[in-house]
Amino acid sequence: MNRDTYIALGIAFLTLVFIFLQKNSSETPAQVEDTTHQQFTAAYGSPLIDGNANDAAWQNAEWLPLDQAWIGQTPAPQDYAGRYKVLWDEGNLYILAEINDDVITDTHEDGLVKYWDDDCLEVFVDEDASGGNHQYNYNAFAYHIALDGKVVDIAPDSSFQYYNDHCISRRTSEGQRNIWEVAVKLYDGKKYQDGGENIPKLLKNGKVIGFALAYCDNDHSPERENFMGNVRVEGADKNRGWIDAGIFGRLTLSE
């Protein structure tokens, strides 16, 4: 083999090595991590928040199940059944939840006391999909939306506080069928300050958000009997969403 052949083979080998390195370097840790989370897509639309599932904007979104038992066993269909849709526009993330619940419970008059043991819808959002702990910080939010529309989460000082301006909701009921319609504003948790001038994020096509949804179901027991979520959580302790944003799914905003 002559000198020119060796040079040509060497160049070809280096080219293959370069291509290999470029391919692997393009796979950032975030991209690799995303393959371990459930993936969801939100269509574009701006529904009227009136507790009406017939809004034209919702016709572009598909129903998704709210059927993962995070606490308790999966209830019988006549006790509980849930499903939901998601939309977005530049200002809000929108959620439509249809909850069939045979018993609606609200036994705690003070909305900041054991609110998780009353029937409520819980919306989990992680604006930059970074995951991680958010128990006593704003890395992510876990909005408990009560039957009267008040919104509660845990503040950095470990107190329970209202965040009513973060979520606007309407709930309508007909028999066992309850329709929850919610508009959620997203904030940069790393910059969010209690009492500060917090400006909601402007949403855009292609943005990825950490997202989960759940429903607290109580049929007049001292504590909620079931906690039904939309994402599978591995391990024995499935009630980790209020602490760990890593269990959230990944919601991609799409036009």
C-alpha positions as CSV (number, residue, x, y, z in Angstrom):
1,M,0.0,0.0,0.0
2,N,1.6,3.3,-1.1
3,R,1.9,6.5,0.9
4,D,-1.2,8.2,-0.8
5,T,-3.4,5.3,0.1
6,Y,-2.4,5.4,3.7
7,I,-3.1,9.2,3.8
8,A,-6.6,8.6,2.2
9,L,-7.4,5.9,4.7
10,G,-6.3,8.1,7.5
11,I,-8.5,11.0,6.4
12,A,-11.5,8.7,6.0
13,F,-10.9,7.3,9.5
14,L,-10.7,10.8,11.0
15,T,-13.8,11.9,9.2
16,L,-15.8,9.0,10.7
17,V,-14.5,9.8,14.2
18,F,-15.5,13.5,13.7
19,I,-19.0,12.5,12.6
20,F,-19.4,10.2,15.5
21,L,-18.3,12.8,18.0
22,Q,-20.6,15.5,16.5
23,K,-23.6,13.1,16.7
24,N,-23.0,12.2,20.3
25,S,-22.2,15.8,21.4
26,S,-25.5,17.0,20.0
27,E,-27.3,14.7,22.4
28,T,-27.5,17.1,25.4
29,P,-28.3,15.7,28.9
30,A,-31.8,17.3,28.6
31,Q,-32.5,15.5,25.4
32,V,-31.5,12.1,26.8
33,E,-33.4,12.8,30.0
34,D,-36.6,13.6,28.1
35,T,-36.8,10.0,26.8
36,T,-37.5,8.8,30.3
37,H,-40.6,11.1,30.8
38,Q,-44.1,10.6,29.4
39,Q,-44.6,12.9,26.4
40,F,-47.7,15.0,25.8
41,T,-48.7,17.6,23.2
42,A,-50.9,20.7,23.6
43,A,-52.7,22.1,20.6
44,Y,-53.0,25.9,20.1
45,G,-56.3,27.5,21.1
46,S,-57.9,30.1,23.4
47,P,-61.1,28.8,25.0
48,L,-63.5,30.9,27.1
49,I,-63.1,29.9,30.7
50,D,-66.8,29.2,31.6
51,G,-66.9,25.6,32.6
52,N,-68.3,24.5,29.2
53,A,-66.7,21.6,27.4
54,N,-68.4,22.5,24.1
55,D,-66.2,25.5,23.4
56,A,-65.0,25.3,19.8
57,A,-61.3,25.6,20.8
58,W,-61.5,22.3,22.7
59,Q,-62.5,20.4,19.6
60,N,-58.9,20.5,18.4
61,A,-57.6,18.7,21.5
62,E,-57.8,15.0,22.4
63,W,-59.1,13.5,25.6
64,L,-56.3,12.0,27.8
65,P,-56.9,9.7,30.8
66,L,-56.6,10.7,34.4
67,D,-56.3,7.2,35.7
68,Q,-53.1,6.5,37.5
69,A,-53.5,5.8,41.2
70,W,-51.0,7.8,43.2
71,I,-52.7,7.1,46.5
72,G,-55.1,4.3,47.2
73,Q,-56.4,1.8,44.6
74,T,-58.0,2.6,41.3
75,P,-61.7,3.4,42.2
76,A,-64.7,1.7,40.6
77,P,-66.0,3.7,37.5
78,Q,-69.2,4.6,39.4
79,D,-67.1,6.1,42.2
80,Y,-64.6,8.0,40.0
81,A,-63.6,8.4,36.4
82,G,-61.5,11.3,34.9
83,R,-60.1,12.6,31.7
84,Y,-58.7,15.9,30.4
85,K,-57.6,18.0,27.5
86,V,-54.8,20.7,27.2
87,L,-54.5,23.8,25.0
88,W,-52.3,26.8,25.0
89,D,-51.9,30.3,23.7
90,E,-49.3,33.0,24.2
91,G,-50.6,33.9,27.7
92,N,-51.9,30.7,29.2
93,L,-51.9,27.0,29.5
94,Y,-55.5,25.7,29.4
95,I,-56.9,22.6,31.0
96,L,-60.3,21.0,30.6
97,A,-60.9,18.2,33.1
98,E,-64.0,16.0,33.1
99,I,-64.4,14.3,36.5
100,N,-67.2,11.9,37.2
101,D,-67.4,11.7,41.0
102,D,-70.3,10.2,43.0
103,V,-69.5,12.2,46.2
104,I,-68.1,15.8,46.3
105,T,-66.5,16.6,49.6
106,D,-65.4,19.9,51.1
107,T,-65.1,19.6,54.9
108,H,-62.4,22.1,55.7
109,E,-63.8,25.6,55.9
110,D,-60.3,27.2,56.0
111,G,-58.9,26.8,52.5
112,L,-55.3,26.7,53.9
113,V,-56.0,23.7,56.2
114,K,-55.6,20.2,54.8
115,Y,-56.9,21.3,51.5
116,W,-55.5,18.1,49.9
117,D,-58.0,16.0,51.8
118,D,-61.0,17.8,50.1
119,D,-62.0,17.1,46.5
120,C,-59.8,19.3,44.4
121,L,-58.0,19.4,41.0
122,E,-54.2,19.7,41.2
123,V,-52.1,21.2,38.4
124,F,-48.4,20.7,38.4
125,V,-46.2,22.9,36.1
126,D,-42.5,23.3,35.7
127,E,-42.0,26.2,33.3
128,D,-38.6,25.2,32.0
129,A,-39.0,21.4,32.4
130,S,-35.8,21.3,34.5
131,G,-37.2,18.8,37.1
132,G,-35.8,18.6,40.6
133,N,-37.1,19.4,44.1
134,H,-39.8,22.1,44.5
135,Q,-41.2,21.4,47.9
136,Y,-40.1,24.8,49.4
137,N,-39.1,26.7,46.4
138,Y,-40.6,27.9,43.0
139,N,-38.6,25.5,40.8
140,A,-42.1,24.2,40.0
141,F,-45.7,24.8,41.2
142,A,-48.3,22.4,42.5
143,Y,-51.6,24.3,42.3
144,H,-54.4,22.8,44.4
145,I,-57.6,24.2,42.9
146,A,-60.5,23.9,45.4
147,L,-64.1,23.6,44.6
148,D,-64.6,27.3,45.2
149,G,-61.7,28.1,42.8
150,K,-59.2,29.2,45.4
151,V,-55.6,28.1,44.5
152,V,-53.1,26.9,47.1
153,D,-49.4,25.8,47.1
154,I,-46.5,25.8,49.5
155,A,-44.3,28.9,49.8
156,P,-40.5,28.8,50.4
157,D,-41.1,29.4,54.1
158,S,-43.1,26.2,54.2
159,S,-46.4,28.0,54.8
160,F,-49.5,27.4,52.8
161,Q,-50.4,30.4,50.6
162,Y,-53.0,31.4,48.0
163,Y,-51.9,31.9,44.4
164,N,-55.4,32.8,43.0
165,D,-53.9,35.1,40.4
166,H,-51.9,32.2,38.8
167,C,-55.0,30.2,37.8
168,I,-58.5,31.2,36.7
169,S,-61.0,28.4,36.8
170,R,-64.7,27.6,36.5
171,R,-66.4,24.4,37.5
172,T,-69.9,23.3,36.5
173,S,-71.7,20.2,37.7
174,E,-74.5,18.1,36.3
175,G,-75.2,15.0,38.3
176,Q,-71.9,13.2,38.9
177,R,-70.3,15.0,36.0
178,N,-68.0,17.9,36.9
179,I,-66.3,20.1,34.3
180,W,-63.2,22.0,35.4
181,E,-61.9,24.6,33.0
182,V,-58.6,26.3,34.0
183,A,-56.3,29.0,32.6
184,V,-52.8,28.7,34.1
185,K,-50.1,31.4,33.9
186,L,-46.5,30.2,33.8
187,Y,-43.7,31.9,35.7
188,D,-39.9,31.6,35.8
189,G,-39.5,29.9,39.1
190,K,-35.9,30.9,39.4
191,K,-36.9,34.6,39.4
192,Y,-40.2,34.4,41.1
193,Q,-40.4,36.5,44.3
194,D,-43.3,36.6,46.8
195,G,-44.7,40.2,46.7
196,G,-42.5,41.0,43.7
197,E,-43.4,42.1,40.2
198,N,-43.7,38.7,38.6
199,I,-44.4,38.7,34.9
200,P,-45.8,35.6,33.4
201,K,-43.8,33.9,30.6
202,L,-44.8,34.4,27.0
203,L,-45.5,30.9,25.6
204,K,-44.5,30.0,22.1
205,N,-44.7,27.0,19.7
206,G,-42.2,24.3,20.5
207,K,-41.8,25.1,24.2
208,V,-41.5,22.1,26.5
209,I,-43.1,22.3,30.0
210,G,-43.0,19.9,32.9
211,F,-46.6,19.0,33.4
212,A,-48.8,16.7,35.5
213,L,-52.5,16.7,36.5
214,A,-54.2,15.0,39.4
215,Y,-57.5,14.8,41.3
216,C,-58.0,14.4,45.0
217,D,-61.0,12.2,45.7
218,N,-62.6,12.0,49.1
219,D,-66.0,10.4,49.9
220,H,-66.4,11.9,53.4
221,S,-63.4,10.2,55.0
222,P,-60.9,11.9,57.4
223,E,-58.3,11.8,54.6
224,R,-58.6,11.6,50.8
225,E,-59.1,8.0,49.7
226,N,-57.7,8.3,46.2
227,F,-55.3,10.6,44.4
228,M,-55.5,10.0,40.7
229,G,-52.8,11.3,38.3
230,N,-52.1,11.4,34.6
231,V,-48.5,10.1,34.6
232,R,-47.1,6.7,35.7
233,V,-44.9,7.0,38.7
234,E,-42.5,4.1,39.4
235,G,-41.9,2.7,42.9
236,A,-44.0,2.3,46.0
237,D,-44.3,6.0,46.8
238,K,-46.2,7.5,43.9
239,N,-47.3,10.7,45.8
240,R,-44.1,12.6,45.0
241,G,-45.3,15.3,42.6
242,W,-45.7,17.9,45.3
243,I,-41.9,17.5,46.0
244,D,-40.2,16.2,42.9
245,A,-40.8,17.8,39.5
246,G,-38.9,14.9,38.0
247,I,-42.0,12.8,37.9
248,F,-43.9,15.3,35.7
249,G,-44.5,14.5,32.1
250,R,-43.1,16.7,29.3
251,L,-45.7,18.8,27.5
252,T,-44.8,20.2,24.1
253,L,-46.7,23.3,22.8
254,S,-47.6,22.8,19.2
255,E,-49.5,24.7,16.5
